Amino acid sequence: MTGATEQPAVTTLLRFATAGSVDDGKSTLVGRLLYDSKSVLADQLEAVEAASVRRGQETPDLALLTDGLRAEREQGITIDVAYRYFATARRRFILADTPGHVQYTRNMVTGASTAELTVVLVDARNGVVEQTRRHAAVAALLRVPLVVLAVNKMDLVGYAEETFAAVADEFTAYATELGVPEVTAIPISALKGDNVVEPSRHMDWYGGPTILEHLESVPVGHEQPGCPARFPVQYIIRPQTPEHPDYRGYAGQMAAGSFSVGQEVVVLPSGRTTTITGIDLLGESRDIARSPQSVTLRLADQVDISRGDLIAPTASAPAVTQDVEATVCHVADRPLTPGARVLIKHATRTVRAIVKDIPSRLTLDDLSQCPTPGSLAANDIGQVVIRTAEPLPIDGYAGSRRTGSFLLIDPADGTTLTAGMAGHAFAEQAAEVSAEDGEGWDF
């Protein structure tokens, strides 16, 4: 591993998530990663040591570094997504430690939705189990660019190479069927520290990187190739001061791609075209805005724009549609059924919608589709067809994670029901949809 004395001028940031079945050692891995990379404060370590003594343990339980809720510590399971921030000489990290229990698969969707890499843990003694397959399916569904398989508890199987190879082969074959482009498999013992930060002395047959070495060296910035610029409008800025009597700007975060001054753009869903005359970033003018910068755009024409509109390049604008076909992960306890009236939140826009149909549900064992399931229960992954009350400018999720994703929300109490990833049907649809197309539907 690169020595700590080699401090680069600029360090990059990697967002990654961990996932694994119950008792696969996920929290222990995260704790070991923080402990061995010297990212734990002294008072945190003292609290963990004291808690471990109270539980009758001779050595510190590193899982307690991440299980922050009292219920998590008492039950010995991870319930909530725990975010940890740490850094090495080579890179900064935002880590989302997600729960392993099937009841909290929904929390993994939250943690993995913004991740560039997911570490999936497997107990070497148990191999690939149903929850492992579910986590792999969620990672593939969310298009997480990089997947690491950490085969844990190798110390309990005698550090056997054949055990590691069998688990790695089974998981890689399953992930490939799901569409995961590449899996990096690493044999570890989170409890003993083998191949987490330091190379293992017990597995000389393994010549690959440790977990930390891989995290430090893997390429980052995995925006989909060729993803066009997308700018969801969050706020309209009209200071109307003597210094800026005519200023009108449209503030938000670049969801993808880049814009430049002088570029022709279209405002959706209205379809009005105009030109970017200025870009402001932190009070200073810029020629170019790039994802994920938060900027203010100034436009040549007085176009009617409000929160929820999307600004895109005229030549590569998304289709505008009221019929959304998508793959979803249902996260609410109440089942999702055809005919359900919901709110759909897409980028900064929220509109009313109806679930028209649920054509199929994914069977995790063999990746087959169960046709017409009638409903989706909590943690189910399936296909849905949604009709919106107003047109939405929406990309296919495969082309843009930010503007191809959405949430379904209960209009009565604001509960998040479903996380959705739009399909590919939109490129062939007409770019203009009239409001009258929604008539006849009781939203």
PLY file of the C-alpha trace (Angstrom):
ply
format ascii 1.0
element vertex 443
property float x
property float y
property float z
element edge 442
property int vertex1
property int vertex2
end_header
0.00 0.00 0.00
1.21 3.48 -0.78
2.95 5.10 2.15
1.27 7.87 4.09
4.15 10.26 3.28
3.05 10.50 -0.35
0.49 13.29 -0.04
-0.98 14.30 -3.39
-1.84 17.91 -4.10
-5.52 17.12 -4.59
-7.35 14.10 -3.17
-10.40 12.62 -4.85
-13.65 11.62 -3.20
-15.19 8.14 -3.33
-18.74 7.46 -2.17
-19.23 3.80 -1.35
-21.75 1.61 0.45
-21.49 -1.68 2.29
-24.10 -4.44 2.18
-24.38 -7.98 3.40
-26.63 -10.48 5.10
-27.13 -10.52 8.88
-23.99 -11.59 10.79
-21.78 -11.52 7.71
-19.56 -9.09 9.63
-20.32 -5.89 7.78
-20.14 -3.53 10.74
-16.98 -5.27 11.92
-15.41 -4.68 8.51
-16.29 -1.00 8.61
-14.98 -0.72 12.17
-11.76 -2.50 11.20
-11.37 -0.22 8.19
-11.73 2.88 10.36
-9.55 1.49 13.16
-6.66 0.22 11.07
-6.61 3.34 8.88
-6.37 5.42 12.10
-9.66 7.20 11.39
-11.09 6.69 14.89
-10.91 9.41 17.55
-9.52 8.46 20.95
-12.78 9.10 22.79
-14.70 6.94 20.29
-12.29 4.06 20.83
-12.54 4.45 24.61
-16.35 4.30 24.42
-16.18 1.13 22.30
-13.69 -0.50 24.67
-15.90 0.32 27.68
-19.02 -1.03 25.94
-17.15 -4.21 24.98
-16.05 -4.79 28.59
-19.63 -4.39 29.79
-20.66 -7.10 27.32
-17.97 -9.45 28.64
-15.71 -9.26 25.56
-11.95 -9.41 25.94
-11.17 -7.36 22.85
-12.91 -4.21 21.48
-15.97 -4.96 19.35
-15.19 -2.79 16.33
-18.76 -3.15 15.03
-19.79 -0.69 17.75
-17.93 2.05 15.88
-20.72 2.09 13.28
-23.80 0.79 15.10
-24.76 4.15 16.57
-28.37 3.56 17.67
-28.97 2.06 21.12
-31.28 -0.57 19.60
-28.48 -1.57 17.22
-26.01 -2.10 20.04
-28.48 -4.00 22.19
-29.61 -6.34 19.40
-26.25 -6.65 17.68
-27.70 -5.73 14.27
-27.50 -2.69 12.02
-30.86 -0.94 11.60
-30.22 2.47 10.11
-27.83 3.69 7.39
-24.70 4.92 9.18
-22.64 7.46 7.27
-18.95 7.74 8.06
-16.44 10.23 6.71
-12.74 9.43 6.69
-9.65 10.05 4.62
-6.26 8.62 3.80
-3.30 10.26 2.12
-4.64 9.22 -1.26
-8.40 9.76 -1.08
-11.39 11.02 0.90
-14.34 8.68 1.55
-18.04 8.89 2.36
-19.13 5.47 3.57
-22.75 4.36 3.90
-22.99 1.29 6.17
-26.37 -0.21 5.26
-28.39 -2.82 7.19
-28.21 -6.51 6.35
-31.57 -7.69 7.68
-34.18 -8.30 4.98
-36.56 -5.98 6.84
-34.21 -3.06 6.14
-33.37 -3.70 2.48
-35.08 -0.37 1.80
-32.26 1.32 3.72
-29.73 -0.22 1.35
-31.54 1.48 -1.53
-30.96 4.79 0.25
-27.28 4.14 0.87
-26.48 2.75 -2.57
-28.45 5.31 -4.60
-25.55 7.80 -4.59
-22.68 5.30 -4.30
-19.98 4.82 -6.91
-18.97 1.48 -5.40
-20.68 -1.16 -3.28
-18.91 -3.66 -1.04
-21.05 -6.80 -0.69
-20.01 -9.06 2.19
-20.49 -12.83 2.20
-19.79 -15.20 5.09
-17.34 -17.75 3.69
-19.10 -20.52 5.66
-22.57 -19.78 4.23
-21.76 -18.63 0.72
-24.26 -16.73 -1.41
-27.67 -16.59 0.34
-30.96 -14.97 -0.63
-30.13 -11.64 0.98
-26.80 -11.62 -0.87
-28.69 -12.04 -4.13
-31.11 -9.27 -3.13
-28.24 -6.88 -2.41
-26.60 -7.74 -5.72
-29.91 -7.12 -7.49
-30.33 -3.74 -5.81
-26.76 -2.74 -6.70
-27.38 -3.73 -10.33
-30.78 -2.04 -10.34
-29.27 1.21 -9.08
-26.47 0.95 -11.65
-23.72 1.18 -9.03
-20.68 1.25 -11.34
-18.34 -0.87 -9.20
-18.98 -3.94 -7.03
-16.52 -5.51 -4.58
-17.23 -8.97 -3.16
-15.63 -9.29 0.28
-15.60 -12.98 1.30
-15.42 -12.57 5.07
-14.58 -14.86 8.00
-11.88 -16.67 6.05
-10.25 -17.45 9.40
-13.20 -19.74 10.20
-12.66 -21.86 7.07
-8.92 -22.24 7.52
-8.15 -19.53 4.94
-8.96 -22.10 2.25
-8.46 -20.85 -1.30
-11.00 -23.29 -2.74
-13.72 -21.97 -0.42
-13.04 -18.41 -1.53
-12.95 -19.41 -5.20
-16.29 -21.23 -5.00
-18.06 -18.23 -3.39
-16.44 -15.78 -5.79
-17.42 -17.82 -8.85
-21.04 -18.22 -7.72
-21.50 -14.53 -6.91
-19.74 -13.32 -10.06
-21.90 -15.54 -12.27
-25.06 -14.24 -10.57
-23.95 -10.60 -10.77
-23.05 -10.98 -14.46
-26.59 -12.20 -15.18
-27.88 -9.06 -13.46
-25.75 -6.88 -15.72
-22.98 -5.94 -13.28
-19.99 -5.18 -15.55
-17.21 -6.20 -13.16
-16.79 -7.79 -9.74
-13.60 -7.56 -7.68
-13.43 -10.43 -5.15
-11.24 -10.10 -2.04
-10.83 -12.73 0.74
-10.80 -11.12 4.19
-11.19 -11.61 7.91
-12.66 -8.40 9.31
-12.25 -9.68 12.88
-8.54 -10.50 12.47
-7.77 -7.70 9.99
-6.68 -9.93 7.10
-6.69 -8.05 3.77
-8.71 -5.12 5.12
-5.95 -2.52 5.46
-2.88 -4.74 5.71
-2.17 -7.81 3.52
-2.84 -11.17 5.14
-0.01 -13.44 6.18
-2.39 -16.39 6.10
-3.43 -16.16 2.45
-0.21 -16.05 0.43
-2.17 -17.59 -2.47
-3.99 -14.26 -2.92
-2.06 -11.62 -4.84
-4.68 -8.90 -5.23
-5.23 -5.65 -3.29
-6.57 -5.24 0.21
-9.96 -3.58 0.67
-8.39 -0.19 1.42
-5.87 -0.46 -1.43
-8.71 -1.11 -3.85
-10.79 1.76 -2.47
-7.82 4.11 -2.76
-6.92 3.17 -6.33
-10.22 2.48 -8.12
-11.13 5.17 -10.70
-13.89 7.56 -9.61
-16.21 9.98 -11.39
-18.38 7.35 -13.03
-20.90 9.54 -14.82
-22.41 7.57 -17.68
-20.41 8.13 -20.90
-21.99 10.72 -23.14
-24.59 11.74 -20.54
-25.99 15.11 -21.73
-26.37 18.11 -19.47
-29.35 18.22 -17.11
-30.28 21.11 -14.80
-33.38 20.74 -12.58
-34.47 24.21 -11.46
-34.70 24.56 -7.68
-35.20 28.28 -7.14
-35.78 31.54 -9.05
-33.52 34.42 -7.97
-34.93 37.94 -8.39
-33.06 40.26 -5.97
-34.61 43.45 -7.44
-32.04 45.65 -5.75
-30.64 48.95 -7.07
-27.40 47.14 -7.90
-29.23 44.38 -9.81
-32.58 45.80 -10.95
-33.06 43.38 -13.85
-31.32 40.25 -12.51
-33.18 36.99 -13.05
-31.37 33.71 -12.37
-32.35 30.08 -12.12
-30.57 28.24 -9.31
-29.98 24.53 -8.88
-27.45 21.72 -9.04
-26.10 20.33 -12.28
-27.44 16.78 -12.34
-25.27 15.68 -15.27
-22.97 16.96 -18.00
-21.95 20.59 -18.48
-23.32 23.88 -19.81
-21.43 26.80 -21.30
-22.25 30.44 -21.93
-23.79 30.91 -25.37
-25.24 27.39 -25.51
-28.78 26.92 -26.80
-31.06 25.15 -24.33
-34.67 24.06 -23.99
-36.88 24.43 -20.92
-39.03 21.38 -20.21
-41.84 20.48 -20.10
-42.88 23.70 -21.90
-40.45 23.18 -24.78
-39.41 26.87 -24.99
-35.87 27.42 -26.31
-33.40 30.12 -25.31
-29.66 30.73 -24.82
-27.47 30.78 -21.71
-26.09 34.30 -21.27
-24.38 33.85 -17.92
-23.35 31.33 -15.27
-22.82 32.40 -11.66
-21.00 30.28 -9.10
-20.52 31.55 -5.54
-21.04 35.14 -6.68
-18.57 34.95 -9.55
-19.18 34.57 -13.27
-18.11 31.38 -15.00
-17.97 30.28 -18.62
-18.79 26.63 -17.88
-20.91 24.78 -15.29
-20.18 21.11 -14.65
-21.90 18.38 -12.67
-22.25 18.34 -9.65
-21.75 22.09 -9.20
-24.55 24.21 -7.76
-24.88 27.27 -9.99
-27.24 29.98 -11.20
-28.02 30.17 -14.91
-29.00 33.40 -16.67
-30.98 33.12 -19.90
-31.44 35.41 -22.90
-35.26 35.35 -22.96
-37.96 35.97 -20.37
-39.15 32.37 -20.37
-41.79 31.25 -17.89
-39.75 28.96 -15.61
-40.60 27.65 -12.16
-39.25 25.12 -9.66
-39.41 21.63 -11.12
-38.66 22.62 -14.71
-35.65 21.03 -16.41
-33.11 22.88 -18.55
-31.35 20.70 -21.14
-29.39 21.11 -24.39
-31.71 21.61 -27.33
-29.93 18.91 -29.33
-30.10 16.25 -26.61
-33.18 16.94 -24.53
-35.02 14.11 -22.80
-38.45 13.01 -23.99
-41.49 14.44 -22.23
-44.04 11.84 -21.28
-46.96 11.02 -19.02
-46.47 7.24 -19.23
-43.55 5.97 -17.19
-42.39 2.36 -17.43
-39.89 1.54 -14.72
-38.19 -1.00 -12.53
-38.86 -0.30 -8.86
-37.91 -1.46 -5.39
-40.91 -1.18 -3.09
-39.82 0.04 0.34
-43.07 0.59 2.26
-44.84 -1.96 4.46
-48.13 -1.29 2.67
-48.24 -3.17 -0.68
-48.22 -1.27 -3.97
-51.23 -2.21 -6.12
-52.59 -1.21 -9.55
-54.88 1.80 -9.28
-52.98 3.32 -6.36
-52.95 7.11 -6.38
-49.48 8.42 -5.58
-47.19 11.40 -5.93
-44.15 10.96 -8.16
-41.08 13.01 -7.22
-38.71 13.39 -10.15
-35.68 15.65 -9.59
-37.18 18.89 -8.22
-40.69 18.27 -9.60
-43.56 16.49 -7.80
-46.82 15.63 -9.60
-49.81 13.37 -9.03
-49.87 9.94 -10.65
-51.65 6.59 -10.81
-50.11 3.12 -10.85
-51.64 1.72 -14.06
-50.15 -1.77 -13.96
-47.61 -4.05 -12.30
-46.59 -6.39 -15.14
-44.06 -8.50 -13.24
-42.03 -9.15 -10.10
-38.41 -10.33 -10.04
-37.73 -13.75 -8.52
-34.32 -13.47 -6.89
-33.47 -17.18 -6.86
-33.31 -17.64 -10.65
-33.83 -14.03 -11.88
-37.06 -15.03 -13.59
-40.03 -12.68 -13.89
-43.25 -13.59 -12.09
-45.98 -12.20 -14.37
-48.95 -10.15 -13.08
-48.13 -10.51 -9.37
-51.07 -8.29 -8.39
-49.00 -6.22 -5.97
-45.50 -5.52 -4.71
-44.73 -6.13 -1.03
-41.95 -4.51 1.00
-38.50 -5.17 -0.55
-40.00 -6.60 -3.77
-38.39 -5.61 -7.07
-40.69 -5.42 -10.06
-41.90 -3.61 -13.16
-44.57 -0.90 -12.99
-46.39 1.36 -15.42
-47.31 4.82 -14.11
-49.54 7.53 -15.59
-48.75 11.08 -14.45
-51.16 14.01 -14.26
-48.60 16.32 -15.88
-45.85 15.67 -18.43
-42.42 14.83 -17.06
-39.05 15.24 -18.82
-37.47 11.95 -17.80
-34.42 10.02 -18.98
-33.87 6.30 -19.02
-32.03 5.40 -15.82
-29.34 3.60 -17.82
-28.37 6.93 -19.36
-28.68 9.20 -16.32
-28.95 8.05 -12.70
-30.07 11.47 -11.45
-32.78 12.29 -14.00
-33.83 8.70 -14.65
-34.78 7.99 -11.03
-37.85 8.92 -9.05
-39.78 8.25 -5.85
-43.40 7.29 -5.37
-44.88 9.00 -2.31
-48.10 8.49 -0.37
-50.09 11.72 -0.90
-51.88 11.28 2.43
-48.92 11.27 4.82
-45.80 11.82 2.69
-44.40 8.30 3.24
-41.92 7.12 0.63
-43.45 4.06 -1.04
-41.18 3.06 -3.89
-37.83 3.91 -5.47
-38.02 3.76 -9.25
-35.65 3.62 -12.21
-37.17 4.64 -15.54
-36.80 2.31 -18.50
-35.75 2.84 -22.10
-39.10 3.47 -23.77
-38.86 7.22 -23.80
-36.41 7.74 -26.63
-39.00 6.51 -29.10
-41.84 8.59 -27.73
-42.89 12.00 -29.05
-41.05 14.89 -27.44
-44.28 16.84 -26.87
-47.20 15.65 -24.77
-50.24 17.83 -24.34
-51.90 18.30 -20.95
-55.13 16.98 -22.43
-53.55 13.54 -22.71
-54.24 13.12 -19.00
-57.98 13.57 -19.38
-60.13 10.61 -18.45
-57.88 9.66 -15.51
-59.08 10.44 -11.99
-55.94 11.68 -10.28
0 1
1 2
2 3
3 4
4 5
5 6
6 7
7 8
8 9
9 10
10 11
11 12
12 13
13 14
14 15
15 16
16 17
17 18
18 19
19 20
20 21
21 22
22 23
23 24
24 25
25 26
26 27
27 28
28 29
29 30
30 31
31 32
32 33
33 34
34 35
35 36
36 37
37 38
38 39
39 40
40 41
41 42
42 43
43 44
44 45
45 46
46 47
47 48
48 49
49 50
50 51
51 52
52 53
53 54
54 55
55 56
56 57
57 58
58 59
59 60
60 61
61 62
62 63
63 64
64 65
65 66
66 67
67 68
68 69
69 70
70 71
71 72
72 73
73 74
74 75
75 76
76 77
77 78
78 79
79 80
80 81
81 82
82 83
83 84
84 85
85 86
86 87
87 88
88 89
89 90
90 91
91 92
92 93
93 94
94 95
95 96
96 97
97 98
98 99
99 100
100 101
101 102
102 103
103 104
104 105
105 106
106 107
107 108
108 109
109 110
110 111
111 112
112 113
113 114
114 115
115 116
116 117
117 118
118 119
119 120
120 121
121 122
122 123
123 124
124 125
125 126
126 127
127 128
128 129
129 130
130 131
131 132
132 133
133 134
134 135
135 136
136 137
137 138
138 139
139 140
140 141
141 142
142 143
143 144
144 145
145 146
146 147
147 148
148 149
149 150
150 151
151 152
152 153
153 154
154 155
155 156
156 157
157 158
158 159
159 160
160 161
161 162
162 163
163 164
164 165
165 166
166 167
167 168
168 169
169 170
170 171
171 172
172 173
173 174
174 175
175 176
176 177
177 178
178 179
179 180
180 181
181 182
182 183
183 184
184 185
185 186
186 187
187 188
188 189
189 190
190 191
191 192
192 193
193 194
194 195
195 196
196 197
197 198
198 199
199 200
200 201
201 202
202 203
203 204
204 205
205 206
206 207
207 208
208 209
209 210
210 211
211 212
212 213
213 214
214 215
215 216
216 217
217 218
218 219
219 220
220 221
221 222
222 223
223 224
224 225
225 226
226 227
227 228
228 229
229 230
230 231
231 232
232 233
233 234
234 235
235 236
236 237
237 238
238 239
239 240
240 241
241 242
242 243
243 244
244 245
245 246
246 247
247 248
248 249
249 250
250 251
251 252
252 253
253 254
254 255
255 256
256 257
257 258
258 259
259 260
260 261
261 262
262 263
263 264
264 265
265 266
266 267
267 268
268 269
269 270
270 271
271 272
272 273
273 274
274 275
275 276
276 277
277 278
278 279
279 280
280 281
281 282
282 283
283 284
284 285
285 286
286 287
287 288
288 289
289 290
290 291
291 292
292 293
293 294
294 295
295 296
296 297
297 298
298 299
299 300
300 301
301 302
302 303
303 304
304 305
305 306
306 307
307 308
308 309
309 310
310 311
311 312
312 313
313 314
314 315
315 316
316 317
317 318
318 319
319 320
320 321
321 322
322 323
323 324
324 325
325 326
326 327
327 328
328 329
329 330
330 331
331 332
332 333
333 334
334 335
335 336
336 337
337 338
338 339
339 340
340 341
341 342
342 343
343 344
344 345
345 346
346 347
347 348
348 349
349 350
350 351
351 352
352 353
353 354
354 355
355 356
356 357
357 358
358 359
359 360
360 361
361 362
362 363
363 364
364 365
365 366
366 367
367 368
368 369
369 370
370 371
371 372
372 373
373 374
374 375
375 376
376 377
377 378
378 379
379 380
380 381
381 382
382 383
383 384
384 385
385 386
386 387
387 388
388 389
389 390
390 391
391 392
392 393
393 394
394 395
395 396
396 397
397 398
398 399
399 400
400 401
401 402
402 403
403 404
404 405
405 406
406 407
407 408
408 409
409 410
410 411
411 412
412 413
413 414
414 415
415 416
416 417
417 418
418 419
419 420
420 421
421 422
422 423
423 424
424 425
425 426
426 427
427 428
428 429
429 430
430 431
431 432
432 433
433 434
434 435
435 436
436 437
437 438
438 439
439 440
440 441
441 442
